[in-house]
Amino acid sequence: MKHYILLSLFWFVSSSFNIEPSVKLALLKYAGGGDWYANPTALPNLSAFCNDQLGTNLDINNATVEVGSAELFNFPFLHMTGHGNVVFSDAEADNLRTYLMAGGFLHIDDNYGMDPYVRPAMKKVFPELEFKEIPFDHPIYHNAFEFDNGLPKIHKHDDKTAQGFGLIWEGKLICYYSYETDLGDGWEDQAVHKDSAEKRIESLRMGANIVKFAFEGE
């Protein structure tokens, strides 16, 4: 059956945002040579933070799933990161499209240098959509924690303003792209990047907002 049922997405989501321990955040593995595996401690730390601050029961051991795999549909939240090239085959693009249309959620975090590659890759997934900057009053900035000025700036990169972009399908944000900030580095163990405690907390809070939005929506 071509159109999979996204079983895991709402199995364990309740009004109190409780999630059974079997639910994992998933790291997206892609081809093209980009380091999809960057920031290995990021998702475990974010999961632990969500459990502590939001009362979730996420498994802190994240999964890894390939773009073209049917296993994609077992995970309600995908995180994609890296510094370089991203390539989706036609079958992979179609699989990711079906996943997102079925209710899955993708967070893309530009770890620096990913932008020129991930945009055309996602254009292959949704040729009819364009990344739009998400307005500061969007619920993704105002659920668990308040971010009145939108996406926080965590790392310098090219010293540009941090921006949050999104793909909107039938009125719903299905893919959130954090650009020029590097949230994932802020989620990593403090010893890895030596970010200040304030920056790490800011980054983790924004990450928690993204996770909460992915599970609860608006």
N, C-alpha and C positions, 0 to 999 in steps of 0.2 A: 504493500500500500504506500503510495507516494507521499501522501500527506499524513505524517505521523501525528499521533495524539500526544500532546505535551503533558504526560501524566504527572511528572514530578512537580510541575510548577505550582499547583494549588493543592496538592495532597495534604500538606501539613500547615498551611497558612490559615491562621485564625484571626479573629478581630483583635486579639491581644498580641498578634505578631509572634506567636510561638511556633517554632519550627523543630521538628524531630531531629535528633542527632544524625540521622542518616543523610540529611540534606547537606551537600557540600557546595561551596563556591568552586567554580571550575576555571582553570587557566586554559586559554585557547592556543592550541599548537597549529602553526601554519607553515607553509613552505616559502621559499624565496631567499633564504639565507639570513633573515632578520632574527635577532635573538629573542624569540618568543618566551624563553625560559628566564629572562631577566627578573631580578627582584624575588628570589625564591622564598624569602620570609614574609613577603608582603601580605598575601592572602591569609596565611595562618594568623598573623597578627591582627588583621582586619576582622577576621571571624571571631577571635577572642575578644576584641574590643566590642563588637556587636553583642556578643553574649553578655558581656559585663554591663554595657550601657543601655542596651535595648531590650534585654531579657530574652534574646533569641537562644536557640540551642543548636547552633551551627556546628558541624564537625570541623574542628580547627585544622584537620588535615585535608587541604584542598585536593580536588581532582585535576587531572590533565586530560583534555579531550581534543581530538583532531577535528578540523573544520568539516571534513566530509564524512565523519562517523555518525552512525545512527545513535550512538551513545550521547550525542549532543543533546538529545531530547530528554535525557535523564536529569539535566541540570537547569534550574531556573535562572541562574546568573552566570554569565560568561565574562571573564576579564581578559583583555588582550593588551599586550604591551610589547615593547622592543625599541630598538634604535634604528633599524634598517629596513630592508626590502620585505615586502609582503606580496605573495602571489596566491591567488585562489584559482583553481581550475574551474571549468564550467560546472562540474558536478558539485564541487565544494561551495561555490557561490549559490547554487540552487538550494543546497542543503541548509546553508545559513539563512537564506531568505525564508525558506519554509519554517525554520525554527523561530525566527523573529515574528513572522506573521501569525504563528500559532500561539504566541504569548510569551516567548522567551525574551531575555533582555541581555544586551551586550554593552559592556563598558570598555571603551578603548582609552588607554592612557599612553600618550606620547612620552616615551622615556627620553626623547631627544633624537631628532633626525628621522622619525617615523612618518611625519606628516606627508611628504611628497609621495609616499608609497601606499599608505593606508587609504587615502582618499580615492585613488583610482580603483583600489581593490574593492572598497565598499560601493563604488559606482557600478561595479560589475554585479554586485548583489542586488542593488536597487537602482537601476538606470534612470528611473523616473523621479528619484528623490535627490535633493541637495541637502548638504549639511547646513543647518540654520543655527545661528547663535541663540542659545536659550536665554530668554529674558530673566532678569533678576527676581521677578515675582513668581517664577515657576515653582511648583511644589517641591521639586528636587532640592531647592535651596532653603526650604522652610518646613521640614517635617520633624525629624528628631532634633536637629540643631538649626539655628538661624544663621544664614549667610546673606545678609542684606545687600552685599556688593557682589554677589555671585561667587564664582569659583575662586578659592584662595590661591595666592601665589606661594608655592613651596620652594622651588629651585629657580635659579637665575635663568638658565638656558640662554636664549638670545636677548634677555632682558626686556622681553615684550610683556604686555599685559596678559595675564592668564585669561583664557576664554573657554567656555563650555559650549560645545556644539551638539546638535542632535539630529537624528533622522526621525521624522514624524510619519507614522503610518496610521491612516484613518483616525487622525486626531490624537494619537497616543505616541509618546516618546518611547521608542523601542531600542534606540542606540544612543548612548551618551558618550561624547568624545571630549575628554579633558586635554587641553592643549596648552603648552607653554607653562606648565606648572609641575608635572611629575608627582602626582599623588602617590603612586606606588613606592617611590623612593622614601616618602614620608611615612609609609606604612612599615617599611623594613625595620629590622633591629636597629636600635640607636647606634650601635657600634659600626654599622656598615657605612652610613653617610654622615654620622655625627651631626644630624640636625638638632636644633634646640628642642627642648621639651615642648615649648609653645608651638613650634611648627609641626611637630609630630602629632600633637593633639588636634591641631587644626586640620591636618590632612586626614587623620583617622575619623574625625567627626564628619568631614565631607564624604568620606568613603561610606560611613554608616548611613548617611542620607541617601546615597546612591543605592545601597543595598535595600534599605527600607522602601524606597520608591519602586525598585524592581519587584519586590514582593507585594506591595500594597497598592502601587499606582497612585492615582489622585483620589 
